[in-house]
Amino acid sequence: MRKETSTNTLNKEQIESMCGMAYTISVLSGRWKLSILGFLLDGGTLRYSELKRKTAGISERMLIAQLKDLEADGLIERKAYPEVPPRVEYKLSKKGKSLETILNLMSAWGEDNKGIRP
């Protein structure tokens, strides 16, 4: 974790505040964030256990961290139910839903270009 007052952190914040693409990349960066957003885009509201199952290979710690990041960035909403056993559901927020076109375009581009080598 970087110090909030480090030059690196301040430079990152400045670039992201001045460049929309840099902000978008910073919000979407992370090995699992795009997959999580894609699953929520396709599935609507998903329980934690469903997300865990769909993101095969992710550790529990990493899934929790990625979900917290997405929630902190306002892309997903988390709803916890006071039940035993606990039930937690996630869905895209309005801000998260606004990424639909971008996510679909990225997916299509990937499908068209994943087998092509320079």
Secondary structure in CASP SS format (residue, H / E / C, confidence):
PFRMAT SS
TARGET T0000
AUTHOR 0000-0000-0000
METHOD secondary structure of the structure
MODEL  1
M C 1.00
R C 1.00
K C 1.00
E C 1.00
T C 1.00
S C 1.00
T H 1.00
N H 1.00
T H 1.00
L H 1.00
N H 1.00
K H 1.00
E H 1.00
Q H 1.00
I H 1.00
E H 1.00
S H 1.00
M H 1.00
C C 1.00
G H 1.00
M H 1.00
A H 1.00
Y H 1.00
T H 1.00
I H 1.00
S H 1.00
V H 1.00
L H 1.00
S C 1.00
G C 1.00
R C 1.00
W C 1.00
K H 1.00
L H 1.00
S H 1.00
I H 1.00
L H 1.00
G H 1.00
F H 1.00
L H 1.00
L H 1.00
D H 1.00
G H 1.00
G C 1.00
T C 1.00
L E 1.00
R E 1.00
Y H 1.00
S H 1.00
E H 1.00
L H 1.00
K H 1.00
R H 1.00
K H 1.00
T C 1.00
A C 1.00
G C 1.00
I C 1.00
S C 1.00
E H 1.00
R H 1.00
M H 1.00
L H 1.00
I H 1.00
A H 1.00
Q H 1.00
L H 1.00
K H 1.00
D H 1.00
L H 1.00
E H 1.00
A H 1.00
D C 1.00
G C 1.00
L C 1.00
I E 1.00
E E 1.00
R E 1.00
K E 1.00
A E 1.00
Y E 1.00
P C 1.00
E C 1.00
V C 1.00
P C 1.00
P C 1.00
R E 1.00
V E 1.00
E E 1.00
Y E 1.00
K E 1.00
L E 1.00
S C 1.00
K H 1.00
K H 1.00
G H 1.00
K H 1.00
S C 1.00
L C 1.00
E H 1.00
T H 1.00
I H 1.00
L H 1.00
N H 1.00
L H 1.00
M H 1.00
S H 1.00
A H 1.00
W H 1.00
G H 1.00
E H 1.00
D H 1.00
N H 1.00
K C 1.00
G C 1.00
I C 1.00
R C 1.00
P C 1.00
END
